[in-house]
Amino acid sequence: MVNVIDTRNSVLNTFLSEIRAVDIQQDRMRFRRNLERVGEVMAYEISKTFDYSARTIQTPINPISVMLPRQEVVIATVLRAGLPFHQGFLNYFDHAGSAFVSARRAYSRVEGQIEIRFDSVYTPDLTGKQLLLVDPMLATGKSLVITYRELLKQGNLPAHTHIASVIASRQGVEYVEKELAGEPLTLWTAALDEALTDKFYIDPGLGDAGDLAFGDKK
Ligand SMILES: O=c1cc[nH]c(=O)[nH]1
């Protein structure tokens, strides 16, 4: 089951509509910043699921008991589109480690199929940590599943994984749920769109997140 963040009547909806709107998304700085802001809101929502323990801190007036998170966090993303979204999570999890995966889509010679070319993984040890795998566009789900498996192969077993996207397709969510059934993970998205185009872009989606954030590829 995917957790769709409730965007009704909140500023999250403003950020989402600006990254989707064809006349606003061309402003690259605003586009990146909006992805970052969605990451910040989602970081806050996901933080509510962590384990906390009581600690006493001293104010200038008196001691007070506060609840602080117990687990370490690693934020992982796929280059390059994931970078601004990743930064949004880093803005809230000050001490998080980061993992980066380099992968790209390649259109298959077989009509209606897509392949994922997977290059490299850079990850800290994930053992017992909260892994936040953040990918702004969950389209087919194929790169996400490969990325998850590669991260665990190289970084060991996290306590729990949160997969977070800005926009997910229903097909992508169903693919991830089927392929990773039984894994200790939770899926989160700020928006769930119904379709994919014949080039496997999310429909209506927002277009190409990497190009909008950083410029066209050769
Ligand atoms: O719609 C999509 C799907 C994957 N990546 C994107 O940037 N957009």
The ligand as a Gaussian input file, in Angstrom:
#p B3LYP/6-31G(d) Opt

LIG

0 1
 O        7.843000      10.910000     -16.263000
 C        9.019000      10.678000     -15.987000
 C        9.511000       9.365000     -15.771000
 C       10.822000       9.186000     -15.450000
 N       11.630000      10.261000     -15.349000
 C       11.175000      11.519000     -15.559000
 O       11.926000      12.475000     -15.453000
 N        9.881000      11.693000     -15.874000

